[in-house]
């Protein structure tokens, strides 16, 4: 601070001291308190920055402004630590050109980005499932990147139609040697808050039977039936050199019952809570018996069509680019071990309470 500036500042402090009836000793204490607050604030910011950096799994152009918020309830699983690095199972799975991955909701948003990221980080083949395979963001991407086209099979799938799920199982059986290494249940339904859909319902008076049914068909029943239909192909044969297979169910933190302190979003919350229960139950059946690891993931608020009606209240730095989200989630999948199977995790690897 320049000498010319110190004089007015000292005079200002003395004036404030007189107004507050402070002695010279009191004035010194006031200055010390102000310095302590500044130091504490700076230290707090540094701790938060360090915490966020530990939660970022790799270099990224995007850095969240805040770590995930605290939650109510007690998780029953351990956190996934990025510092452990990619597991041997994931290294083997990603390097295998015979590996097969199924992604639902692949036409846009997180599902589309999963396909792009899997093309880049694995050598395997991808079955990309869309309701309308002929016109979507993924098809445009593949048209612009023809060197990936021989690794992607676009398949029509409607989670509300069991026939399309059964046809997908036949495709895996006949075209992919009955092998499946990863199932990503991404497709989901939220609604726009009343503009064109009843959901997500803010009050019980907005509940609509048809909308609730559709929400559960897409968010819960569809993923359950996908797991049932594809379970035989996810199973790793005894004495096989194949790595463990994986099932990733895209959930949401609002599906946590113990963390629900706000209410609202009835059908979406209930359908995701049910999906979390299925994830836990399915994992108990297949983790050891079939060598299939199962996990439910919360992506955070990501810049997609699903979240767009609700983005206006999201603070800068808390709306994630889809590339950041999928990179985080795939690194979680690649870092997880058997004892994480059945768990519910956020984008930073923190175990969430059911």
N, C-alpha and C positions, 0 to 999 in steps of 0.2 A: 504494500500500500504506500503511495507517495506521501511525502511529508505534507504537501499542500492539502491532501485529502484527509490526513489524520486529525488535523485541527478541528474542522467542522464535525467530524464523527465524534470526537471527544466531547465537544460542546453539546452535541445532540444527546449523547449518553448521559451527561451531567444534568441536562434539562429533564430528561425522562426520570432520572434518579430523584431530582427534587420533587417532581410531580407525584412520584410514588412514595416520597418520604424516606428514601434510602440513604444510608450513610455511605462513606467511601468503601467501607467493608462490604456493605450490601451491594454496591455498584459492582465491585470486583466479583462477587458471587453471581450476580446476574450475567456478567460477561462469561464466567466459567460455565454457567448453565447453558448459555447459548452455544458455546464451543462444543460442550458435551453433546448437545442435541445434534449439531451438525456432524460431529464425528460418528455418533450413533446412526444417523441417517445414512451417511456414506458407507459405513460398515454393513448396514442392513441391505443397501442396494448391491454391494459387492457379494454378500452371501446369497442374495436372490439370483444374481447373475451366475455365480458358480453353480448353484442348484440347477438352474435351467440348462447350463452347459453340460452338466452330468446327465441330464435327461435327454439330450440330443444325441442320437445314436451315431451320427456321422456328420461330416461337413455339410452345411446347408446354407443357402442364401437367405433362408427365412429363420428368424429366431423368435420364438414366442415371447410376448412381453411379460408373461407370468407363468410360474409353474402351475400344475393342476391344483385346483382349490382343495382345501381339506374336506373331509367327508364325515358323515355320521355313521356309526356302526363299526364293526371289527371284521376285517378280511380274514378268511380262513386259509389263504394261500400266501406264500412268500412272494416278494417282488421279483421281477425279472431284471437282472443287472446287465446292462449293456456292456459293462467292462469285461464280462466273461468272454465276449467275442462269439463268433459263429460256432455252433456246435458241430461235432463230427458228423452227426446225422444230417444236418442241413448242408454241410459242405458236400457230402456224397450225393444228396438228393439234387442239389442245384447243378452239380457237374454232370449228371447222368443224362445223355441225350435221349434215353428211352423213357424218362420220367414223364408223367402225364398230370396236368393240372386242369381242374374244372373251375371256372369262375362264373357265377351268376350275376345278373345285373350289369353285364359287361358293355352295354351300349353307350354308357356315359358315366361321368362322375367317378366315384371311387372304384367301381367295378372296372371301368375302362382303364383307369390308371393302374390297377392291379395287373391287367394283361400287359400293358406297356412295360411295367417294371419287371414282371416275370420274364418277358422276352429279353430284357437286358441283363438280368442277374442269374438266369438259369440257361441251361442248354436244352431244356425239355420242350414238350409239345403242350399246347394249350387249347382246351375246348372252351370257347367263349360263348356263353348262353345269353340270348337276348329275346325279348318278346317279338321284336321286328328286326331280324338280322339284315334285311336288305338296305335299310337306311338308318344309320346311326353314326356317332362320333368315332367309334372304333373302326368301322368300315372305311371311313374317310382317312383315318390314320394308316390303315393297312394299304390303302390305295397309294398313299404318299410314301410308303416304306415297303416296296414290293419284296425286298429281301427277307421280310419276316412272314410273308404270306404262307409259305409251305409249313410253317410251324403252328399256325392258328387255324382251327376249325370253327367256323361260325355256325351255331346251332340254335334253332328256335326253341324257346322254353317259356312256358307260362306257369308259374308256381301254383296257380289256382286250378290248373288242369293236370290231373294225374297222368293222363295219356302221354303228355309231353315229357314228364319225368321218366316214365317207363321207356319211352323211345330213346331218351338220353342214355339210360342204362344199356340199351341194346347197342348204341353207338360205341360205348366203352368196351363192351364185350366183343364186338365184331371188328371194329376199326383200330382199337388200341390194345389188343391182346388181353383184354380183361384186366388191365392194370390201371390203377389210379394212385398217385402219390400225394395229391393235395386237392382238397375241396374247399373253395372259398365261397361261403354263402353270404353274398353281399347285397343282393336285391332287397329293398326295404320300402315301406310305405309310411309316410308321416301325414301328408295333407298340407293345406295352405292356410289353415286357421279360420275357415269360414267363407273365404272368397268364392271358391268353387267346390269345396269339400267340407263335410261336417267336422272333420278332425284337423289338427289335434284339438280335442274338446277341452275348453277351459273350465266348464262347469258340467255337473251331471245333467242339467237341463238340455245340454247339447248332444247327449248321447243318441246315437242312431244305430239301430240293430244291423242294418245292411253294412254300414261303415265299419262297425266293430268286427263283423264277420270277415269282411275283406282284409282288414288289418291283420287279423290272426292268420288268415290264409297265406298272406304274403310274408309276414314277419316271423311267424312261428311254425305253422303247419307245413308250409313249403319247405323250409330248411330241414324239418324233421323227416319229411318223406324223401327228401334228397339223400339224407344220411342212410335211411333204410334201404333205398334202392341201390345206392352205390357202396354200401358197407362190404359186400363180398369182394369188390375190386380194391378197396382200401386195405383189406387184410393183407398183411405181409406173410407169405408162406413160411412155415418152419424151415430152418436151415437155408433160408434165402439170403443172398448177399444184398438184397434191397434195404435201403434205410427205412426208418420208421415213417409211416404216412401221417398226414396232418389234416385236421378239419378246423377251419377258421370260421366262426360264426360272428358276423358283424352285429354287435349289440349296441347299447347306449347306456350311459350312466344313469339316465332317468329310469332305467329298468331296475335299479337297486331299490329294494323295499325299505331297508333301514336308512338309506340316505334321502328318502323322499320327505323333504320338509316344506315343499311348496305346493304340492297338489297339482291338479290339472293334467292335461294330456292323457286322459284316461285310457283310451284303447292302445295308444303307443306305449305308454308305461307298462300296461298289463301284458301286452304281447312280447315286449322285450324281457320282462321279468320271467315270463314263461320260457322264452328262449334260453335264458340263463339257467333255469332249472333243467331244461333238456340237456344243455351242454354238460352240466355237472353229472347228470344221470348217465348220459351216453358215454362219457369218459370212464365212468366206473365199470362199464361193460367192455369197452374195446381197448383201453390203454394197454393192458397186459395181454389180454386174450388175443387181440388182433394186431397188436403193435401199432396202434393208431392213437396219436395224441390229439386231444381236442381242446380248443381254447375259445373264449368269447372276448371280443375286443371292443373298446370304446374309442372311436377315432378322434374325439374332440370336435369342435364346431369347424367344419370344413366347407370351403367355398364350392358348393355344388348346387344343383337345382333343388335338392331336397331341403337345404337350409336357407335358400334364397329368400323365402317369405319372412324369415325371422332375423335377417342379418343387420337390419337397421339399428338394433340395440346392442350389437356386438362391438366392443371397443377395439381400436386398432391394435394389432399384434395378437389378438385372440381369435381371429378368423384365419384358419390355416389354408394355405394353398394345397391342392389335392396331391401334388407331388411330394410335399413334406409329409403329409399324413400317411400316405401309402409306404413311403420309405421307412418311416418310424415303425409302422405295423409289421412290415416284412422283416425288419431287423429284430423285432420282438419274436416273431415266429422262428427266425433263424437262431435266436439265442436261447429259446426255451428248452427245458429238459423235461424228463418224464414226470417229475414231481410237480410241474406246473400244469399238467394236463387236468382239465376240468375247471380251471380257474377263470376269473373274470378280471381283465386288466385294462388300464387306460393307455393312451398313446405314449406315456413316459415309462411304462413298465411297472407302474404302481398297482398292486393288487387292490381290487375294489370289493367292498362288502356286498353280499347278495341281499 
